[in-house]
C-alpha cells in the first residue's frame, strides 16, 4: 500500500515548482490535497491518486497549452472518479476531459466507441508508472502468475 507524501516529494513526483503546487492546491483550488496543511510549519499530504491528478493537470497545461481554470470542474470530477479505484483497475484506463459531457475514466479499448465529438484523452499508464516507481512499488500485473503445486497434504 502506498502512503501519503508531503509537499516536497509531491512536487518532485508531479514535476511542479513550489509556487505552482501552492497555487494549484491553494489559491486557485484546482486540485485538493488529501490532507490540507494545518498552519505554519505543516505540509499538505498527497495520495498517489492526487499525484495522478497533478500530473494530468501539468500535462494539460504544459503539453497541450490548456487553460486549467476552464477545466477546474473536470479535474475535480476526475479526482472524485479516482476515489475507490485501485491502481490495477486504472492501469488500462484513460481520463477523458470534455466541456460538454464532463469528465470520465474510460477503458483504453472503449475510446473509439465514444460518441463525443471533441474531447481530451489522457492515458493514465505513463503517469501511474512514474508514480509507482517513485513510491518504490512494483507495477501491477494484470494476472497473477501461475505456479505449480509442490505437494498436497
For each residue, the residues with C-beta under 8 A, 3 or more apart:
1:
2: 47 48 87 135 137
3: 135
4: 34 35 45 46 47
5: 9 10 13 45 46 51
6: 9 10 43 44 45 46
7: 10 11 18 21 37 43 44 46
8: 11 12 43
9: 5 6 12 13 134
10: 5 6 7 13 14 16 21 44 46 50 51 54
11: 7 8 14 15 16 17 18 21
12: 8 9 15 134
13: 5 9 10 51 55 130 131 134
14: 10 11 21 51 54 55 58
15: 11 12 55 58
16: 10 11 20 21 24 54 58
17: 11 20 21
18: 7 11 21 22
19: 22 23
20: 16 17 23 24
21: 7 10 11 14 16 17 18 24 25 54
22: 18 19 25 26 27
23: 19 20 26 27 28
24: 16 20 21 28 30 31 54 57 68
25: 21 22 29 30 31 32 33 44
26: 22 23 29
27: 22 23
28: 23 24 68 69 72
29: 25 26 32 72
30: 24 25 57 68 69 72 75
31: 24 25 50 53 54 57 75 79
32: 25 29 36 50 76 79
33: 25 36 37 44 45 46 50
34: 4 44 45 46 47 49 50
35: 4 44 45
36: 32 33 44
37: 7 33 42 43 44
38: 42
39: 42
40:
41:
42: 37 38 39
43: 6 7 8 37
44: 6 7 10 25 33 34 35 36 37
45: 4 5 6 33 34 35
46: 4 5 6 7 10 33 34 50 51 54
47: 2 4 34 50 51
48: 2 51 52 87 131 132 135
49: 34 52 53 79 82 83 85
50: 10 31 32 33 34 46 47 53 54 79
51: 5 10 13 14 46 47 48 54 55 131
52: 48 49 55 56 82 90 124 127 128 131
53: 31 49 50 56 57 75 78 79 82
54: 10 14 16 21 24 31 46 50 51 57 58
55: 13 14 15 51 52 58 59 127 130 131
56: 52 53 59 60 75 78 95 122 127
57: 24 30 31 53 54 60 61 68 75
58: 14 15 16 54 55 61 62
59: 55 56 62 63 64 122 127
60: 56 57 63 64 66 68 71 97 120 122
61: 57 58 64 65 66 67 68
62: 58 59
63: 59 60
64: 59 60 61 120
65: 61
66: 60 61 70 71 120
67: 61 70 71
68: 24 28 30 57 60 61 71 72 75
69: 28 30 72
70: 66 67 99
71: 60 66 67 68 74 75 97 99
72: 28 29 30 68 69 75 76
73: 76 77 102 103
74: 71 77 78 97 98 99 102 103
75: 30 31 53 56 57 68 71 72 78 79 103
76: 32 72 73 79 80
77: 73 74 80 81 102 103 104
78: 53 56 74 75 81 82 95 97 103 105
79: 31 32 49 50 53 75 76 82 83
80: 76 77 83
81: 77 78 85 103 104 105
82: 49 52 53 78 79 85 90 105
83: 49 79 80
84:
85: 49 81 82 89 90 105
86: 89 90
87: 2 48 90 91 128 132 140
88: 91 140 141 142
89: 85 86 93
90: 52 82 85 86 87 93 105 124 128
91: 87 88 124 125 128 139 140 142
92: 107 108 109 125 142
93: 89 90 105 106 107 108 124
94: 105 106 107 108 111 121 122 123 124
95: 56 78 103 104 105 121 122 124
96: 103 104 105 106 111 114 116 119 120 121 122
97: 60 71 74 78 103 119 120 121 122
98: 74 101 102 103 104 116 118 119 120
99: 70 71 74
100: 116 118
101: 98 104 116 119
102: 73 74 77 98
103: 73 74 75 77 78 81 95 96 97 98
104: 77 81 95 96 98 101
105: 78 81 82 85 90 93 94 95 96 124
106: 93 94 96 110 111 114 121
107: 92 93 94 110 111
108: 92 93 94 111 123
109: 92
110: 106 107 113 114
111: 94 96 106 107 108 114 121
112:
113: 110
114: 96 106 110 111 119
115:
116: 96 98 100 101 119
117:
118: 98 100
119: 96 97 98 101 114 116
120: 60 64 66 96 97 98
121: 94 95 96 97 106 111
122: 56 59 60 94 95 96 97 127
123: 94 108 126 127
124: 52 90 91 93 94 95 105 127 128
125: 91 92 128 129
126: 123 129 130
127: 52 55 56 59 122 123 124 130 131
128: 52 87 90 91 124 125 131 132
129: 125 126 132 133 139
130: 13 55 126 127 133 134
131: 13 48 51 52 55 127 128 134 135
132: 48 87 128 129 135 137 138 139 140
133: 129 130 136
134: 9 12 13 130 131
135: 2 3 48 131 132
136: 133
137: 2 132
138: 132
139: 91 129 132
140: 87 88 91 132
141: 88 144 145
142: 88 91 92
143:
144: 141
145: 141
146:
147:
148:
149: 152
150:
151:
152: 149
153:
